[in-house]
Amino acid sequence: MNDYTFREVMQYVSENDVKFIRLAFCDIFGTQKNISIMPRELSRAFEEGISFDASSIRGFMNIDQSDLLLFPDPSTLSILPWRPSHGRVVRFFCDIKYPDGTPFEGDGRQVLRQAQEDLKKLGYSAKIGTECEFYLLKQDEDGVPTKIPHDNATYLDIAPLDKGENVRRQICLTLEEMNLRPEASHHETGPGQNEIDFAYDSAVAAADNLITFRSVVKTMASVNGLYASFLPKLFRDQPGNGLHINLSLFQHGENLFRSASADEHSPVAESFIMGILTRCYEISAFLNPLVNSYERLGSAAAPHYITWSHQNRSQLIRIPAAHGINQRMELRSPDPCTNPYLAFTLLIRAGMEGIERGLKLCDPCNMNLYDVPSSMVREYDALPGTLMEAIRAAENSDFVKRALPQKIIDAYLSAKTSEWNRYSDASDKSSVIDSLYFYSY
């Protein structure tokens, strides 16, 4: 830890009437957890860590070996603007360690940091930006979420038809107060559906930002008497919620996706893309983590086939119409319920593998894959059709075993198998989806 940064943090806390400090972390499923401490305990948190019962966190530890420690990352200090200005509350993201000081292998944040460092050793860095969709729903008189959309607006509509305008404004302003950089916001295609896009950042910062974003969206919706849902397929006859992940690759400060022609990319960038295309089937259980995730894929701008193209939104990967520094690839299959630390780790490592193997990018698919007969797409591989298919692919993947700690793989896939079994055994499958996911996501 940098002593100057530590002193800066301690000075900020003392000068800004901070009374509560939240130490935040995520479980292996990307669910944010936290412990609150008083300012007088902050120095101890940096030096010794703050312990918690890891056996009570799903997928972490057993009861007979339960203690883990949280160490705040001083660079992630952020005010929670919705809390009182007197007696302020601040938040740090934390690294998780064993009592002997070794990193906890179930900490996705440290797993992603290592992937980021390994990419750097190859001479490259990745920048990641996300486009996240969510529905705003009404609550009943008791504050219980319903499935009634907040409005009936459609894509890019304006007020008064778009009733989410003020909520999105509050979300964006709150994020800016927390030093995050939302770039654009708008109403999406579905009734009550919204989207907010983020500026690019390093992989770890981008994952932190997405975790913060989901928390802010839920909080601002609640402040306005609404419920925000990130469920991948909330309504059978309406578009699902996607998490489009934009990646660019840099070397010596130059964007390797940048070229004189929008239809040309550097060989390194093409190998990076091909690495992700090659492994996308095997990592789908982490990019699309719910039973409900697979109801979204293959319809309403969500991809089904493992293909790429320029601009075409029916593809798994598209190269958007952008210029210069903004040229990038966009992965369209993930949904907002992913654990971003694990998702970004797998994407970076898949891209790295593509570079190291010198993979040649396959030919683009320029068809609208939502509107062609099945005979024309037989040559293309498809993404998994169910969560169970995705689980089996991950279990059999040597790549996943190389990319993630075995502790995470075992705990994650065991939990997902239990979710699938509960769903497949149920006679009323929609109620199981609701009980598993609706109030959690």
C-alpha positions in Angstrom: 0.0 0.0 0.0 1.3 3.5 -0.9 1.8 5.5 2.4 0.9 8.7 0.7 -2.4 7.2 -0.6 -3.1 5.9 2.9 -2.5 9.4 4.5 -4.7 11.0 1.8 -7.5 8.6 2.6 -7.3 9.2 6.3 -7.2 12.9 5.8 -10.3 12.8 3.6 -12.2 10.8 6.1 -11.4 13.2 8.9 -12.1 16.4 6.9 -15.4 15.3 5.3 -17.4 14.2 8.4 -17.3 10.6 7.4 -18.9 8.5 10.2 -19.4 5.1 8.5 -17.2 3.2 6.2 -18.4 0.3 4.0 -16.0 -2.4 3.1 -17.4 -4.0 -0.1 -16.7 -7.2 -1.8 -18.4 -9.7 -4.1 -19.2 -13.4 -3.7 -18.3 -15.7 -6.6 -21.7 -14.9 -8.3 -21.1 -11.2 -8.4 -23.4 -10.3 -5.5 -22.1 -7.3 -3.6 -21.7 -7.8 0.2 -20.3 -5.3 2.8 -19.3 -4.7 6.4 -19.6 -1.3 8.0 -16.9 0.0 10.3 -16.3 3.2 12.1 -13.6 5.7 11.0 -11.4 4.8 14.0 -11.1 1.2 12.7 -10.0 2.3 9.2 -6.2 2.3 10.0 -6.6 -1.3 11.4 -8.5 -2.3 8.2 -5.6 -1.2 6.0 -2.9 -2.8 8.2 -4.5 -6.0 9.6 -7.8 -6.5 7.7 -11.3 -6.8 9.0 -12.4 -10.4 9.5 -15.8 -11.9 8.5 -17.4 -15.3 8.6 -16.7 -16.7 5.1 -18.7 -19.8 5.8 -21.9 -17.7 5.6 -21.0 -16.5 2.1 -22.2 -19.0 -0.5 -19.3 -20.7 -2.3 -16.6 -19.3 0.0 -15.5 -21.4 3.0 -16.7 -24.3 5.2 -17.7 -23.9 8.9 -14.5 -25.5 10.1 -12.3 -22.9 8.4 -14.3 -19.8 8.2 -12.3 -16.7 8.8 -11.3 -14.4 5.9 -10.1 -10.8 6.0 -11.0 -7.7 4.0 -8.3 -5.2 3.0 -9.7 -2.0 1.5 -8.2 -0.8 -1.8 -7.5 3.0 -1.1 -7.9 3.9 -4.8 -11.6 2.9 -4.7 -12.7 5.4 -2.0 -16.1 6.8 -2.9 -18.9 8.7 -1.2 -22.4 7.2 -1.2 -24.3 10.3 -2.3 -27.7 9.1 -1.3 -26.7 8.8 2.3 -26.9 11.9 4.6 -24.3 14.7 4.0 -23.8 14.9 7.8 -22.2 11.8 9.1 -21.3 10.7 5.6 -20.9 7.1 4.4 -18.0 6.1 2.1 -17.2 2.8 0.4 -14.1 0.9 -0.5 -13.8 -2.2 -2.6 -11.7 -4.8 -0.8 -9.2 -7.6 -1.5 -9.9 -10.8 0.4 -7.1 -12.7 2.2 -6.6 -15.6 4.5 -5.4 -14.9 8.0 -1.8 -15.7 7.0 -2.0 -12.9 4.4 -2.2 -15.0 1.2 -4.8 -14.0 -1.3 -8.1 -15.9 -1.2 -8.5 -17.8 -4.4 -12.3 -17.2 -4.4 -11.8 -13.4 -4.7 -12.7 -12.7 -8.3 -11.3 -9.1 -8.1 -7.8 -10.5 -7.5 -8.3 -13.1 -10.2 -9.1 -10.4 -12.7 -6.2 -8.3 -11.5 -3.8 -11.2 -12.2 -5.3 -11.6 -15.8 -4.8 -7.9 -16.3 -1.1 -8.2 -15.2 -0.5 -11.3 -17.4 -1.8 -9.4 -20.4 0.5 -6.5 -19.6 3.4 -9.0 -19.5 2.6 -9.8 -23.2 2.9 -6.1 -23.9 -0.8 -5.2 -24.1 -3.6 -3.6 -22.1 -7.3 -3.9 -22.4 -9.9 -1.2 -22.0 -13.5 -2.3 -21.2 -16.8 -0.4 -21.4 -20.2 -1.8 -20.7 -23.7 -1.1 -22.0 -26.2 -2.3 -19.4 -30.0 -2.7 -19.8 -32.6 -2.9 -17.0 -36.3 -2.7 -16.5 -38.1 -0.2 -14.2 -41.2 -1.8 -12.6 -43.9 -0.6 -10.4 -44.3 -1.7 -6.8 -47.6 -2.4 -5.0 -48.9 -0.4 -2.1 -46.8 -2.5 0.3 -43.6 -1.8 -1.7 -43.5 -5.3 -3.1 -42.1 -5.4 -6.7 -44.6 -6.2 -9.5 -44.0 -7.1 -13.1 -45.9 -4.0 -14.3 -43.6 -1.8 -16.4 -43.1 1.8 -15.3 -44.1 3.0 -18.8 -45.0 1.9 -22.3 -42.3 3.8 -24.2 -40.1 2.2 -26.8 -36.6 2.8 -28.2 -35.3 6.4 -27.7 -38.7 7.8 -26.8 -38.9 11.0 -24.8 -41.0 12.3 -21.9 -43.9 12.1 -21.2 -44.1 8.7 -22.9 -40.7 7.9 -21.4 -41.2 8.0 -17.6 -37.8 6.8 -16.8 -36.0 10.0 -17.9 -35.8 11.5 -14.4 -34.7 8.2 -12.8 -31.9 7.7 -15.4 -30.8 11.3 -14.7 -30.6 10.6 -11.0 -28.6 7.5 -11.7 -26.1 9.3 -14.0 -25.7 12.2 -11.6 -25.2 9.9 -8.6 -22.6 7.9 -10.6 -20.7 11.2 -11.5 -20.7 12.1 -7.8 -19.0 8.8 -7.2 -16.4 9.6 -9.8 -17.8 7.2 -12.4 -18.3 8.2 -16.0 -21.6 7.3 -17.6 -21.5 8.3 -21.3 -25.1 7.9 -22.5 -28.5 6.9 -21.3 -31.8 6.3 -23.1 -35.0 4.4 -23.1 -34.7 0.9 -24.6 -37.0 -1.1 -26.8 -39.1 -2.8 -24.1 -41.8 -1.1 -22.0 -40.0 0.3 -18.9 -36.6 -0.8 -20.3 -33.6 1.5 -20.0 -29.9 1.5 -20.9 -26.9 3.4 -19.5 -23.5 3.2 -21.1 -20.1 3.5 -19.4 -16.8 5.1 -20.6 -13.8 2.8 -21.0 -11.6 1.9 -18.1 -9.1 -0.8 -17.1 -10.6 -4.2 -16.5 -10.6 -4.1 -12.7 -12.0 -0.6 -12.6 -14.7 -1.5 -15.2 -15.8 -4.5 -13.1 -15.9 -2.3 -10.0 -17.9 0.2 -11.9 -20.5 -2.3 -13.0 -21.0 -3.6 -9.5 -21.4 0.0 -8.3 -23.8 0.7 -11.2 -26.1 -2.2 -10.3 -26.2 -0.9 -6.7 -27.0 2.7 -7.7 -29.7 1.6 -10.2 -31.4 -0.5 -7.5 -31.1 2.3 -5.0 -32.4 5.2 -7.2 -35.3 3.0 -8.4 -36.3 2.4 -4.8 -36.0 6.1 -3.9 -38.5 6.7 -6.7 -40.9 4.0 -5.5 -39.9 1.6 -8.3 -38.1 -1.7 -8.6 -35.2 -2.2 -11.1 -34.8 -5.7 -12.6 -31.7 -6.9 -14.4 -33.3 -10.3 -15.1 -32.1 -11.5 -18.6 -35.6 -12.3 -19.9 -38.2 -10.7 -17.7 -41.1 -10.8 -20.3 -41.4 -13.6 -22.8 -42.7 -11.3 -25.5 -40.4 -8.4 -24.9 -36.6 -7.8 -25.4 -34.3 -9.2 -22.6 -31.7 -7.3 -20.7 -28.3 -7.5 -22.2 -24.8 -6.5 -21.0 -22.9 -5.6 -24.1 -19.1 -5.7 -23.3 -16.9 -3.4 -25.5 -13.2 -4.3 -25.5 -10.3 -2.6 -27.1 -6.6 -3.6 -27.0 -3.7 -1.2 -26.6 0.0 -1.5 -27.2 2.4 1.4 -26.4 -0.7 3.6 -26.1 -2.0 2.7 -29.6 -5.5 1.2 -30.1 -4.9 -2.1 -32.0 -8.4 -2.0 -33.3 -7.7 1.3 -35.0 -7.0 1.3 -38.7 -7.3 3.4 -41.8 -10.3 1.4 -42.9 -13.2 0.4 -40.7 -13.0 -3.1 -42.4 -9.4 -3.7 -41.4 -7.8 -4.5 -38.0 -4.4 -5.4 -36.9 -3.5 -9.1 -36.9 -3.1 -9.0 -33.1 -6.7 -7.6 -32.7 -8.0 -10.2 -35.0 -6.3 -13.0 -33.0 -7.7 -11.5 -29.8 -11.3 -11.6 -31.3 -10.8 -15.2 -32.6 -9.6 -16.3 -29.2 -12.9 -15.1 -27.7 -15.0 -16.6 -30.5 -13.1 -19.9 -29.9 -13.9 -20.1 -26.2 -17.3 -18.4 -26.0 -19.2 -21.6 -25.9 -17.1 -23.0 -23.0 -17.5 -19.8 -20.9 -21.2 -19.2 -21.4 -22.1 -20.5 -17.9 -20.2 -17.5 -16.5 -21.4 -14.9 -19.1 -25.0 -16.1 -18.9 -25.3 -17.4 -15.4 -29.0 -18.0 -14.8 -31.5 -20.6 -16.1 -33.4 -17.5 -17.4 -30.4 -16.3 -19.4 -31.0 -18.8 -22.1 -34.5 -17.6 -22.8 -33.0 -14.4 -24.0 -30.4 -15.7 -26.4 -31.4 -16.0 -30.1 -34.1 -13.3 -30.2 -34.7 -9.5 -30.0 -31.0 -8.5 -30.7 -29.5 -11.2 -28.5 -27.2 -13.6 -30.5 -27.4 -17.3 -30.9 -24.6 -18.2 -33.2 -20.9 -17.9 -32.7 -20.2 -15.4 -35.5 -18.9 -11.9 -36.0 -19.4 -9.0 -38.4 -19.1 -5.3 -38.8 -22.1 -3.3 -37.4 -24.5 -6.3 -37.7 -26.4 -6.6 -34.4 -27.5 -10.2 -34.9 -23.9 -11.4 -34.4 -22.1 -12.6 -31.3 -19.3 -10.1 -31.9 -19.7 -7.0 -33.9 -17.3 -4.2 -34.8 -19.3 -1.0 -34.3 -19.1 1.9 -36.7 -16.6 3.9 -34.7 -13.4 5.8 -35.6 -10.0 6.3 -34.2 -9.6 5.7 -30.5 -13.2 4.4 -30.2 -12.7 1.4 -32.5 -13.4 -1.8 -30.6 -15.2 -5.1 -30.5 -18.6 -5.6 -28.9 -19.6 -8.9 -27.3 -23.4 -9.1 -27.3 -24.2 -12.4 -25.5 -23.5 -11.6 -21.8 -26.3 -10.4 -19.5 -26.2 -8.1 -16.5 -26.4 -10.9 -13.9 -22.8 -12.0 -14.7 -20.0 -11.7 -12.2 -18.0 -9.1 -14.1 -14.7 -10.0 -12.4 -15.0 -13.6 -13.7 -16.5 -12.6 -17.1 -13.7 -10.1 -17.8 -11.0 -12.5 -16.6 -12.3 -15.2 -19.0 -12.5 -12.8 -22.0 -9.1 -11.4 -21.4 -7.5 -14.8 -21.1 -9.4 -16.1 -24.2 -8.1 -13.1 -26.1 -4.6 -13.7 -24.8 -4.7 -17.3 -25.9 -5.8 -16.2 -29.4 -2.8 -13.8 -29.5 -0.3 -16.4 -28.2 -1.6 -19.0 -30.7 -1.7 -16.5 -33.6 -5.2 -17.5 -34.4 -6.6 -16.3 -37.7 -9.9 -14.6 -37.6 -12.6 -16.5 -39.4 -14.7 -14.9 -42.2 -17.5 -12.5 -41.1 -21.1 -13.5 -41.3 -23.0 -10.6 -42.9 -26.5 -12.1 -42.8 -29.3 -11.1 -40.5 -29.3 -14.3 -38.4 -32.8 -13.6 -37.0 -34.4 -13.7 -40.4 -32.8 -16.5 -42.4 -33.8 -20.2 -42.9 -32.0 -22.8 -40.8 -30.4 -24.3 -43.9 -28.3 -21.1 -44.3 -26.8 -21.2 -40.7 -25.9 -24.9 -40.4 -22.2 -24.1 -40.8 -22.2 -21.9 -37.7 -21.7 -23.2 -34.2 -24.4 -22.1 -31.7 -24.1 -20.9 -28.1 -25.5 -23.3 -25.4 -29.3 -23.6 -25.4 -29.7 -24.2 -21.7 -27.8 -23.5 -18.5 -27.1 -27.2 -18.1 -25.5 -27.4 -21.5 -23.4 -24.4 -20.5 -22.4 -26.0 -17.2 -21.3 -29.2 -19.0 -19.2 -27.2 -21.4 -17.5 -25.4 -18.6 -16.9 -28.7 -16.7 -15.2 -30.2 -19.7 -13.2 -27.1 -20.6 -9.4 -27.2 -20.1 -9.4 -23.5 -20.9 -11.7 -22.7 -17.9 -9.5 -24.8 -15.7 -6.5 -22.8 -16.7 -8.3 -19.4 -16.5 -9.9 -19.7 -13.1 -9.0 -21.1 -9.7 -10.4 -24.6 -9.2 -12.1 -23.4 -6.0 -14.2 -20.9 -7.9 -15.0 -23.4 -10.7 -16.2 -26.2 -8.3 -18.3 -23.9 -6.1 -19.8 -21.9 -9.0 -20.8 -24.9 -11.2 -22.1 -26.8 -8.2 -24.4 -24.0 -7.3 -25.5 -23.5 -10.9 -26.2 -27.2 -11.2 -28.5 -27.0 -8.1 -30.4 -24.1 -9.7 -30.8 -26.1 -12.9 -32.0 -29.2 -11.0 -34.5 -27.2 -9.0 -35.8 -25.7 -12.3 -36.0 -28.9 -14.3 -37.8 -30.8 -11.5 -40.5 -28.1 -11.0 -43.9 -28.3 -12.6 -44.4 -24.6 -12.4 -41.2 -23.4 -13.9 -42.0 -19.7 -14.0 -42.5 -19.6 -10.2 -39.1 -21.3 -9.8 -37.5 -18.6 -11.9 -39.2 -15.9 -9.8 -38.1 -17.5 -6.5 -34.6 -18.1 -7.7 -33.9 -14.8 -9.4 -36.6 -12.1 -9.5 -36.0 -10.6 -6.1 -32.2 -11.1 -6.3 -31.5 -9.6 -9.7 
